[in-house]
Amino acid sequence: MITNEQFCSLDIFFDHYNRELFGDKLGDCMITISRKNGAPGHFSPFSWKKKGKKEVFDIHEISLNPDFLNGKDEESHAILVREMVNMWQEDFGKPSLCSEYYNIEWAQKMEEIGLIPTSTGKPGGNKTGKRVGHYIDSDGLFMKAFKDLSEKHIKYVSALSLQEDKKTTSKTKYICPCGNKVWGKSGLIIICGVCNQRYEEVMKELKKSLNDITLYY
């Protein structure tokens, strides 16, 4: 069954990063796939229990949004590891009273394992707050652990986000020096009837900027 393939691979990734980045201290958790809140990932503490136990909710949940798993492998893995940091803080640290606020303890643990928190998507952004993304330290522990994996691909990704990508890249944006804009297929030569200058293709710059986008939670 493909369900077994998908979740077995996620279990393997979790166990690997638990061992390499968290000293094998994290316990079992339930990994799910969900589009909850439109965020790349979500951590929900003590949200599961073993059937038959009465009022003992002792299992955490890490939920991954399939629409954010179509990027580079290391970016998808970083979503999982970020939620593992949330799990670590729940069990061994002091999470904020407001579950949506990322505090300094969380930020320090993120940096320790090689995921740099930032509110801007670039170095220098706020490391704490309610809206904090991250970028990957290319020389950090996370990247080392990622490279040590022999199989890095998440088995199955969302077809919905693949369709979104296809729609986004189907047309190219052109801008002329006087500010007029047109859209068409890539590689066109277009002359503006107002300023008589050539339109410049901007999709290449857009694609470059998309590659640098930080995921926000």
Order of alpha helices (4+ residues) and beta strands (2+ residues): alpha-beta-beta-beta-alpha-alpha-beta-beta-alpha-alpha-beta-beta-beta-alpha
